[in-house]
Amino acid sequence: MGKIRIISGLVLFSLLLVILVFGNTTIVNITASAVGILAINEYFKAFKNKSKVDRILGLITAIAIAFLDFIPREALILFTPIVIAILFTKIIITNMKENYVNTAVSGFGILYVLGFLMFIPMIYAEENGKFLIWYLAFAAWGTDTFAYFVGSLIGKHKLTPISPKKSIEGSIGGVIGAAILSLIYTIIINEYGGLDISYWAILGITALLSILSQIGDLAASSIKRFVKIKDFGNIIPGHGGMLDRIDSIIFIAPFAYYLLTLI
């Protein structure tokens, strides 16, 4: 990893640490909303030569994340139907001047980027959410870090043409590394945080989330290959855009929400 990538990564992690440890649900919601605005804008910008996207609906949805505290959890089940209904209504009232390709690209982006992202502040708002939220970081960024180093050291077998630099050895190393981090963290919070989380359960959950995080990373790579760009943006030195940095963590967020609330 380059020095710039490492430095910017440490700065981001430090900022995240301050927000999650000393913040509250309101601050986390607002932060998630700001991240969402940047990420959905990058997604839409990536498709500027492919289709005409609905930036207004994307922006409104991202802003709405800041007000998650005021939305009943039961009502969020309507998020997907509402987005689809709005996009189809736009097709109807424009007498199909708004085509289905634009609608599909817009709808997919909103559901994928923002629909998945909103589960992160939802986890934080749960009981013991300040402890549970870190499992996402271990599963996503821990996997990425260990996969990089293991792949660099012993990676010989290519994982997929979608991302030629990734190796099977690195992928396995990422899962194991993330699981070890989560296990150590669980021992600490059980001992000093008064929790009673099953070690076997967390190993299984982390392994699954680690695999899903790699799918999320490759999913984002497949989008970039389709639109023929290297990164979604350049807002974070050494990492690319906001969506480049959060692609794996938002992908696992919905799964983590349901799995972590079970324990």
C-alpha positions, 0 to 999 in steps of 0.5 A: 500500500502506498504511503498516501493510501495508508495515511488517508486510511488512518485519518478516516479510521480516526474520524470514524473512531471519534464519531462512533465512540463519542457520537450518538445516533443523530450524529451517526445518521447525519454522517451516514447521510453525508456519505450517502450524498457523496456515494450516490452522486459518484454512482450517478456520475459513473453512468453519465455516458450510459443513461439519464439518472434521477439525481433528485430522488437519489439526493432526497433519499440520501438526505432522508437517512439523517432522519432515520430516528423519526422513521419507525423501523416497521415502515422501512419495509416500504422503502423499496416499493416506494422507490419503485413506485415513484420511478414508475410514476415518473415514466407514466406522467412523462408518457414514457419519455423517461425510459426503462433503462434510466429508471433501472439504473436510478432505482438500482443505484438508490436501492444498492447504495442508499438502501444498503447504507441505511442499515449501518446507522440502524445497527448503531441504534440497536441495543449495544450498537456501539459495540456491534457496529465494529464487526462491520469494519472487521468483516469489510476492511479487515478482510480487505487488509488481510486479503491484500497482504496475504495475496501479496505474499503468497497469492498465486491463483487468480480469484476472478478476471473482474479484479485480476489482482485478487487471489484465492489465497488472499481471499481465504486469508481475508476471511481468516484475518477478519475472523481473528480480529472479530474473535479478539474484539469479542473477547475484549467486549465480553470481558470489559463491556459486560456482553455475552456474545458466543465466540462460535456464533461470531466466528461464523457470522464474521466468516459469512460477512467476510465472504459477502464483503468480497462479493460486494467489492467485486460487485462494485468492480463489475460496475466500474468495468461496465462503465469503463472507469478505474474509480468512482471518484478521487475524494479520498487520496489513495482510495478513490471515491467515497463509494470505492471506500464503502462498497464492501461495508454497505454490501454487508450492512443489511446481512449484518443487521439481521445476523448481529441482532440475533446474537 
